[in-house]
């Protein structure tokens, strides 16, 4: 077993770390307070290749492996989870699904622009009555000659207003249940497509989360990905990889909080010495460092299995389940290490604590991950 990163991996990690410190850190508190989407920062992420890291260079991507992707996700998430989730959705859910299952024409038309960050993508699965139960799709797409008529509502959509390209899961034959679900590429400026209000959230406040409404939207047949009835399989396969991205995000949030807490503990003095010299704080830091390292190994394993072409669904569920719990535990402890200052926005850790919670919810709740894991154990 090899635990060393390659020179290329280290270069990606360093580039992401530098970008996070120089481009994301300035203004991150204000963007969180104002729930402001990091538009300029995301644009620069595209210019640096972070928005299509794993896409084939033939479609303007970086051609990198999943390990490189999670390394970048971790570093960006240490500072700004709102920016990193935009990157995660574009890479894991939109670009990957389109490259894996899209037609050549679809890749030429859409993937090339998505991979460079020229446009941003969104993945539209959740509905008011179809969250964890993704089979209960109410959004419908009815075939009408050379196009489909799309009607319905999606909610909790990351990149909801910032995206230009949307992958929409919809029911094309309700009599077939989940086997009657299909997936379509929808453009933002099409008639009948309305972006609802931005959600006012606890964490990742800079990320624009919206409801989307479709009223008699005409979707060309050539914008269907795969055959009719392929949508549910598409969604589940795509989410398997998406969970690796969110696990990496959770890992980064935890690692960022730990780094802030470690630095603070060396500066803050109590009872005549830095608090890092008090055993109570040392034990907290030891627990934080150990759980973060365990989460990191789970995330790297899932990414490695994906790169090897192995079944990674079980590993990605484990990585997301554990890393998201570590993110919550570590950020709470980081606030505690900071004491009263941890409750103040200036010191960053309260924001990371708020950001951590969503990693236990989106792209499959922790309860759903346990279902996936138990199925893998019992099959």
BAVOTI-555545 format. One record per residue (C-alpha): x, y, z; residue number from 0. Coordinates in nm, 2 decimals. Each point is the difference from the previous one (the first is absolute). Layout:
   east  north     up   n
      X      Y      Z NUM
...
# end
This chain:
   east  north     up   n
   0.00   0.00   0.00   0
   0.13   0.34  -0.09   1
  -0.10   0.31   0.20   2
   0.22   0.26  -0.17   3
  -0.15   0.25  -0.24   4
   0.16   0.05  -0.34   5
   0.18   0.32  -0.10   6
  -0.30   0.09  -0.21   7
  -0.23  -0.05   0.29   8
   0.22   0.22   0.23   9
   0.00   0.27  -0.27  10
  -0.38   0.00  -0.02  11
  -0.03   0.01   0.38  12
   0.24   0.29   0.02  13
  -0.17   0.19  -0.28  14
  -0.34  -0.04   0.17  15
   0.14   0.10   0.34  16
   0.16   0.31  -0.14  17
  -0.33   0.09  -0.19  18
  -0.20  -0.05   0.32  19
   0.23   0.23   0.20  20
   0.04   0.27  -0.25  21
  -0.34   0.01  -0.18  22
  -0.25  -0.16   0.23  23
   0.10   0.11   0.35  24
  -0.02   0.38  -0.07  25
  -0.37   0.09   0.03  26
  -0.12  -0.35   0.10  27
  -0.16   0.13   0.32  28
  -0.18   0.28  -0.19  29
  -0.13  -0.24  -0.27  30
  -0.13  -0.23   0.27  31
  -0.18   0.28   0.19  32
  -0.15   0.15  -0.32  33
  -0.08  -0.34  -0.15  34
   0.20   0.11  -0.31  35
   0.09  -0.25  -0.27  36
   0.38   0.00  -0.06  37
  -0.04   0.09  -0.37  38
   0.35   0.14  -0.06  39
   0.16  -0.28   0.20  40
  -0.18  -0.27  -0.19  41
   0.09   0.16  -0.33  42
   0.37  -0.02   0.10  43
  -0.05  -0.36   0.11  44
  -0.11  -0.07  -0.36  45
   0.30   0.17  -0.14  46
   0.23  -0.21   0.22  47
  -0.17  -0.32  -0.11  48
  -0.18  -0.08   0.33  49
  -0.35  -0.02  -0.16  50
   0.07  -0.29  -0.23  51
   0.29  -0.18   0.16  52
  -0.09  -0.36  -0.10  53
  -0.14   0.08  -0.35  54
   0.19  -0.14  -0.30  55
   0.23   0.27  -0.16  56
  -0.18  -0.06  -0.32  57
  -0.29   0.18   0.16  58
   0.21   0.28   0.15  59
   0.04  -0.18   0.34  60
   0.31  -0.06   0.21  61
   0.01  -0.38  -0.05  62
   0.09  -0.04   0.37  63
  -0.09  -0.29   0.23  64
  -0.24   0.00   0.29  65
   0.28   0.02   0.26  66
   0.10   0.34  -0.15  67
  -0.36   0.11   0.01  68
  -0.05  -0.08   0.37  69
   0.34   0.16   0.09  70
  -0.12   0.32  -0.16  71
  -0.35  -0.03   0.16  72
   0.16  -0.04   0.35  73
   0.22   0.31  -0.04  74
  -0.27   0.23  -0.13  75
  -0.25  -0.13   0.26  76
   0.24   0.09   0.28  77
  -0.08   0.36  -0.08  78
  -0.33   0.03  -0.19  79
  -0.24  -0.28  -0.03  80
  -0.24   0.21  -0.20  81
   0.26   0.02  -0.28  82
   0.09  -0.36   0.03  83
  -0.35  -0.14  -0.03  84
  -0.04   0.19  -0.32  85
   0.31  -0.17  -0.12  86
  -0.12  -0.34   0.13  87
  -0.34   0.02  -0.18  88
   0.16   0.11  -0.33  89
   0.27  -0.28   0.02  90
  -0.17  -0.29   0.16  91
  -0.37   0.02  -0.10  92
  -0.01   0.20  -0.32  93
   0.33  -0.05  -0.19  94
   0.05  -0.36   0.10  95
  -0.36  -0.11  -0.08  96
   0.01   0.18  -0.33  97
   0.34  -0.14  -0.10  98
  -0.09  -0.35   0.11  99
  -0.34  -0.03  -0.15 100
  -0.05   0.29  -0.24 101
   0.01  -0.02  -0.38 102
   0.29   0.15  -0.20 103
  -0.22   0.28  -0.11 104
  -0.10   0.08   0.36 105
   0.36   0.00   0.11 106
   0.10   0.23  -0.28 107
  -0.28   0.24   0.07 108
   0.00   0.00   0.38 109
   0.29  -0.18   0.16 110
   0.27   0.21  -0.16 111
  -0.14   0.32   0.15 112
  -0.07  -0.16   0.34 113
   0.35  -0.14   0.03 114
   0.16   0.34  -0.04 115
  -0.25   0.18   0.24 116
  -0.12   0.21  -0.29 117
  -0.34  -0.11   0.12 118
  -0.10  -0.17   0.32 119
  -0.22  -0.31   0.04 120
  -0.27  -0.11   0.24 121
  -0.14  -0.34   0.09 122
  -0.37  -0.01   0.05 123
  -0.13  -0.30   0.18 124
  -0.17   0.11   0.33 125
  -0.36   0.10   0.01 126
  -0.24   0.12   0.28 127
  -0.11  -0.36   0.04 128
   0.31  -0.18  -0.14 129
   0.31   0.05   0.22 130
   0.14  -0.32   0.14 131
  -0.27  -0.19  -0.20 132
   0.13   0.09  -0.34 133
  -0.24  -0.25  -0.17 134
  -0.30   0.23   0.08 135
   0.05   0.24  -0.29 136
  -0.29   0.23  -0.07 137
   0.17   0.20  -0.27 138
  -0.12  -0.13  -0.34 139
   0.13   0.00  -0.35 140
  -0.25  -0.10  -0.27 141
   0.11  -0.08  -0.35 142
  -0.15   0.22  -0.27 143
   0.15  -0.06  -0.34 144
   0.36   0.11  -0.01 145
   0.00   0.14   0.36 146
  -0.12  -0.06   0.35 147
  -0.23   0.23   0.21 148
   0.15   0.04   0.34 149
  -0.21   0.09   0.30 150
   0.09   0.00   0.37 151
   0.20   0.14   0.29 152
   0.34  -0.07   0.13 153
   0.14   0.13   0.33 154
   0.32   0.02   0.20 155
   0.19   0.05  -0.33 156
   0.36   0.10   0.04 157
   0.12   0.26  -0.26 158
  -0.37   0.06  -0.05 159
   0.03   0.35  -0.14 160
   0.36   0.00  -0.10 161
  -0.02  -0.30  -0.22 162
  -0.07   0.01  -0.38 163
  -0.03  -0.37  -0.06 164
  -0.23  -0.23   0.21 165
  -0.02  -0.38   0.01 166
  -0.37  -0.06   0.09 167
  -0.13  -0.33   0.12 168
  -0.37  -0.05  -0.11 169
  -0.26  -0.26  -0.03 170
  -0.08  -0.11  -0.36 171
  -0.21  -0.30   0.08 172
  -0.16   0.00   0.35 173
  -0.14  -0.36  -0.05 174
   0.36  -0.13   0.01 175
   0.10   0.16   0.33 176
   0.37   0.07   0.03 177
   0.05  -0.18  -0.33 178
  -0.20   0.27  -0.17 179
   0.23   0.29   0.11 180
   0.22   0.17  -0.26 181
   0.26   0.28   0.01 182
   0.01   0.31  -0.22 183
   0.24   0.29  -0.07 184
  -0.19   0.33   0.05 185
   0.13   0.35  -0.08 186
  -0.08   0.29   0.23 187
  -0.14   0.24  -0.25 188
  -0.27  -0.23  -0.14 189
  -0.36   0.12   0.02 190
  -0.19  -0.13   0.30 191
   0.31  -0.05   0.22 192
  -0.01   0.22   0.32 193
   0.26   0.02   0.28 194
  -0.17   0.04   0.34 195
   0.12   0.19   0.30 196
   0.34  -0.06   0.16 197
  -0.02  -0.20   0.32 198
   0.13   0.17   0.31 199
   0.21  -0.27   0.15 200
   0.19  -0.09   0.32 201
   0.32  -0.07  -0.18 202
   0.17   0.01  -0.34 203
  -0.18   0.33  -0.02 204
   0.20   0.12  -0.31 205
  -0.13  -0.30  -0.20 206
  -0.31   0.09  -0.19 207
  -0.27  -0.26   0.09 208
  -0.33   0.05  -0.18 209
  -0.33  -0.17  -0.10 210
  -0.05  -0.03  -0.38 211
  -0.34   0.00  -0.17 212
  -0.06  -0.15  -0.35 213
  -0.32   0.09  -0.18 214
  -0.05  -0.16  -0.35 215
   0.37   0.03  -0.07 216
   0.09  -0.15  -0.34 217
   0.30  -0.23   0.02 218
   0.13  -0.14  -0.33 219
   0.02  -0.38  -0.02 220
   0.37   0.03  -0.06 221
   0.04   0.15   0.35 222
  -0.11  -0.33   0.17 223
   0.31  -0.18   0.14 224
  -0.02  -0.37  -0.08 225
  -0.33  -0.18  -0.07 226
  -0.33   0.06   0.17 227
   0.00  -0.16   0.34 228
   0.37   0.05   0.06 229
  -0.04   0.30   0.23 230
  -0.01  -0.17   0.33 231
   0.31  -0.21  -0.07 232
   0.17   0.31  -0.13 233
  -0.08   0.18   0.33 234
   0.11  -0.28   0.22 235
   0.33  -0.06  -0.18 236
   0.07   0.37  -0.01 237
  -0.07   0.04   0.37 238
   0.25  -0.28   0.08 239
   0.28   0.22  -0.13 240
  -0.16   0.32   0.14 241
   0.02  -0.15   0.35 242
   0.38  -0.01  -0.04 243
   0.00   0.37  -0.07 244
  -0.21   0.08   0.30 245
   0.20  -0.23   0.22 246
   0.31   0.20  -0.11 247
  -0.19   0.32   0.07 248
  -0.08  -0.12   0.36 249
   0.36  -0.11   0.04 250
   0.12   0.35  -0.10 251
  -0.24   0.18   0.23 252
   0.12  -0.22   0.29 253
   0.37   0.05  -0.09 254
  -0.05   0.38  -0.04 255
  -0.16   0.03   0.34 256
   0.28  -0.21   0.15 257
   0.27   0.22  -0.16 258
  -0.17   0.31   0.14 259
  -0.03  -0.16   0.34 260
   0.36  -0.12   0.01 261
   0.14   0.34  -0.10 262
  -0.22   0.18   0.26 263
   0.10  -0.24   0.28 264
   0.36   0.10  -0.05 265
  -0.08   0.37   0.02 266
  -0.26   0.02   0.27 267
   0.14   0.00   0.35 268
  -0.18  -0.11   0.33 269
   0.15  -0.05   0.34 270
   0.33   0.13  -0.12 271
   0.06  -0.22  -0.30 272
  -0.14  -0.08  -0.35 273
  -0.32  -0.20   0.03 274
   0.16  -0.26  -0.23 275
   0.22  -0.10   0.30 276
  -0.31  -0.09   0.21 277
  -0.08  -0.37  -0.02 278
  -0.38   0.07  -0.05 279
   0.08   0.18  -0.32 280
   0.26  -0.24  -0.11 281
  -0.24  -0.29   0.03 282
  -0.26   0.19  -0.21 283
   0.26   0.06  -0.27 284
   0.11  -0.36   0.01 285
  -0.35  -0.12  -0.05 286
  -0.06   0.24  -0.28 287
   0.32  -0.09  -0.18 288
  -0.07  -0.38   0.03 289
  -0.36   0.01  -0.13 290
   0.09   0.23  -0.28 291
   0.28  -0.24  -0.11 292
  -0.25  -0.29   0.01 293
  -0.25   0.19  -0.21 294
   0.28   0.09  -0.24 295
   0.09  -0.36  -0.06 296
  -0.36  -0.10  -0.06 297
  -0.04   0.28  -0.25 298
   0.32  -0.08  -0.18 299
  -0.09  -0.37  -0.01 300
  -0.34   0.08  -0.17 301
   0.18   0.22  -0.25 302
   0.26  -0.26  -0.07 303
  -0.26  -0.27  -0.06 304
  -0.18   0.23  -0.24 305
   0.33   0.06  -0.19 306
   0.07  -0.37  -0.02 307
  -0.34  -0.07  -0.15 308
  -0.11  -0.20   0.30 309
  -0.34   0.01   0.17 310
   0.02   0.31   0.23 311
  -0.36   0.04   0.11 312
   0.05  -0.16   0.34 313
   0.33   0.19   0.06 314
  -0.15   0.33  -0.10 315
  -0.29  -0.04   0.23 316
   0.23  -0.09   0.29 317
   0.23   0.30  -0.08 318
  -0.29   0.25  -0.01 319
  -0.17  -0.14   0.31 320
   0.32   0.01   0.21 321
   0.15   0.32  -0.14 322
  -0.32   0.19   0.05 323
  -0.02  -0.11   0.37 324
   0.37   0.09   0.04 325
  -0.07   0.35  -0.15 326
  -0.28   0.06   0.26 327
   0.21  -0.14   0.30 328
   0.32   0.19  -0.09 329
  -0.16   0.33  -0.08 330
  -0.19  -0.01   0.33 331
   0.32  -0.07   0.19 332
   0.18   0.27  -0.20 333
  -0.25   0.26   0.13 334
   0.06  -0.14   0.35 335
   0.38   0.04  -0.03 336
  -0.06   0.37  -0.10 337
  -0.23   0.05   0.29 338
  -0.20   0.32  -0.03 339
   0.19   0.10  -0.31 340
  -0.12  -0.31  -0.17 341
  -0.35   0.15   0.02 342
   0.12   0.30  -0.20 343
  -0.01   0.01  -0.38 344
   0.35   0.15  -0.02 345
   0.16  -0.33   0.10 346
  -0.16  -0.21  -0.27 347
  -0.07  -0.31   0.20 348
  -0.37   0.09   0.07 349
  -0.05   0.02  -0.38 350
   0.16  -0.34  -0.05 351
  -0.21  -0.15   0.27 352
  -0.32   0.13  -0.18 353
   0.14  -0.12  -0.34 354
   0.07  -0.35   0.14 355
  -0.36  -0.09   0.06 356
  -0.11  -0.01  -0.36 357
   0.26  -0.27  -0.08 358
  -0.22  -0.24   0.21 359
  -0.30   0.09  -0.21 360
   0.06   0.07  -0.37 361
   0.08  -0.26  -0.27 362
  -0.15  -0.26   0.23 363
  -0.06   0.04   0.37 364
   0.21  -0.19   0.26 365
  -0.30  -0.23   0.04 366
   0.00  -0.08  -0.38 367
   0.38  -0.07   0.02 368
  -0.07  -0.25   0.27 369
  -0.26  -0.17  -0.22 370
   0.26  -0.02  -0.29 371
   0.27  -0.13   0.24 372
  -0.23  -0.26   0.16 373
  -0.11  -0.13  -0.35 374
   0.37  -0.04  -0.09 375
   0.07  -0.19   0.32 376
  -0.31  -0.23  -0.03 377
   0.00  -0.08  -0.37 378
# end
